[in-house]
Amino acid sequence: MLVAISQCAQGSVVFDTYAAGSRLRDAGLVSAGGMTREAALGKLFALLGAGLDVATAEHWFVLDLCGEAAQ
C-alpha cells in the first residue's frame, strides 16, 4: 500500500487537480488528503498491523476516523 502525502505545512493531496496527481492515482497510490506524515504513518501501522488486506486497509485509510484527515 502506497500513500501520497503533502510536504506542505498546510494543504492536501488532491489527485485530480494536476496531471502528476492523476498519474499517482493511476499508479495505485492512495491520497492521504490533509493528513500529516505522522498521522498517515500511524494510520498505516494501525490498519496493516490489524491484519487487514490491502483493499480493506485502503478503504479505511481514506475515511476520516478521528479528525486526522482534516485540512
C-alpha contacts under 8 A as a table, 3 or more apart, distances in Angstrom:
res1	aa1	res2	aa2	distance
1	M	29	L	7.20
1	M	30	V	7.75
1	M	54	V	6.29
1	M	58	E	7.50
2	L	28	G	7.33
2	L	29	L	4.99
2	L	30	V	6.28
3	V	29	L	5.27
3	V	30	V	4.70
3	V	31	S	5.79
3	V	32	A	6.19
3	V	40	A	7.95
4	A	13	V	6.92
4	A	24	L	7.73
4	A	29	L	6.26
4	A	30	V	6.05
4	A	31	S	5.07
4	A	32	A	5.79
5	I	12	S	7.46
5	I	13	V	6.20
5	I	31	S	6.73
5	I	32	A	5.33
5	I	33	G	7.07
5	I	34	G	7.77
5	I	35	M	7.19
5	I	36	T	7.31
5	I	37	R	6.41
5	I	40	A	7.81
6	S	11	G	7.17
6	S	12	S	5.95
6	S	13	V	5.87
6	S	32	A	7.98
6	S	34	G	7.51
6	S	36	T	7.62
6	S	37	R	7.80
8	C	11	G	6.27
8	C	12	S	7.98
10	Q	34	G	7.65
10	Q	71	Q	7.33
11	G	34	G	6.00
11	G	71	Q	6.35
12	S	32	A	7.55
12	S	33	G	4.77
12	S	34	G	4.14
12	S	35	M	7.38
12	S	71	Q	6.58
13	V	21	G	7.85
13	V	31	S	5.95
13	V	32	A	6.46
13	V	33	G	4.79
13	V	34	G	6.59
14	V	17	T	6.02
14	V	21	G	6.76
14	V	31	S	7.04
14	V	33	G	6.65
15	F	18	Y	6.79
15	F	19	A	8.00
15	F	20	A	7.72
15	F	21	G	4.03
15	F	22	S	5.03
15	F	24	L	7.18
15	F	25	R	6.29
15	F	31	S	7.24
16	D	19	A	7.19
16	D	21	G	6.07
16	D	22	S	5.47
17	T	21	G	6.82
17	T	22	S	7.74
18	Y	21	G	5.38
18	Y	22	S	6.58
19	A	22	S	5.07
19	A	23	R	6.30
20	A	23	R	5.10
20	A	24	L	6.41
21	G	24	L	5.06
21	G	25	R	6.36
22	S	25	R	5.11
22	S	26	D	6.07
23	R	26	D	4.93
23	R	27	A	6.05
24	L	27	A	5.07
24	L	28	G	6.62
24	L	29	L	5.66
25	R	28	G	5.23
25	R	29	L	5.12
25	R	30	V	6.65
25	R	31	S	7.81
26	D	29	L	7.38
30	V	58	E	7.00
30	V	62	V	7.61
31	S	62	V	7.17
32	A	35	M	5.55
32	A	40	A	6.52
32	A	61	F	7.81
32	A	62	V	6.83
32	A	69	A	7.23
33	G	62	V	7.85
33	G	69	A	6.11
33	G	70	A	7.98
33	G	71	Q	7.45
34	G	68	E	7.91
34	G	69	A	5.12
34	G	70	A	5.73
34	G	71	Q	4.60
35	M	38	E	7.89
35	M	39	A	5.85
35	M	40	A	5.97
35	M	68	E	5.79
35	M	69	A	4.69
35	M	70	A	6.79
35	M	71	Q	7.34
36	T	39	A	5.18
36	T	40	A	6.20
36	T	68	E	7.95
37	R	40	A	5.03
37	R	41	L	6.03
38	E	41	L	5.17
38	E	42	G	6.09
39	A	42	G	5.12
39	A	43	K	6.03
39	A	68	E	6.38
40	A	43	K	5.14
40	A	44	L	6.09
41	L	44	L	5.05
41	L	45	F	6.14
42	G	45	F	5.09
42	G	46	A	6.20
43	K	46	A	5.07
43	K	47	L	6.08
43	K	61	F	6.96
44	L	47	L	5.23
44	L	48	L	5.86
44	L	49	G	7.86
44	L	57	A	7.89
44	L	61	F	7.35
45	F	48	L	5.48
45	F	49	G	5.44
46	A	49	G	5.13
46	A	50	A	6.08
47	L	50	A	5.26
47	L	51	G	7.13
47	L	52	L	6.32
47	L	57	A	5.63
47	L	60	W	7.72
47	L	61	F	7.60
48	L	51	G	5.38
48	L	52	L	5.59
48	L	53	D	7.42
48	L	54	V	7.65
48	L	57	A	6.57
49	G	52	L	7.47
52	L	56	T	6.04
52	L	57	A	5.75
53	D	56	T	5.48
53	D	57	A	6.13
54	V	57	A	4.99
54	V	58	E	6.02
55	A	58	E	5.16
55	A	59	H	6.30
56	T	59	H	5.04
56	T	60	W	6.41
57	A	60	W	5.25
57	A	61	F	5.87
58	E	61	F	4.95
58	E	62	V	6.51
59	H	62	V	5.98
59	H	63	L	7.15
60	W	63	L	5.37
61	F	64	D	7.77
63	L	69	A	7.79
64	D	67	G	5.77
64	D	68	E	6.16
64	D	69	A	5.30
64	D	70	A	7.55
65	L	68	E	7.01
67	G	70	A	5.51
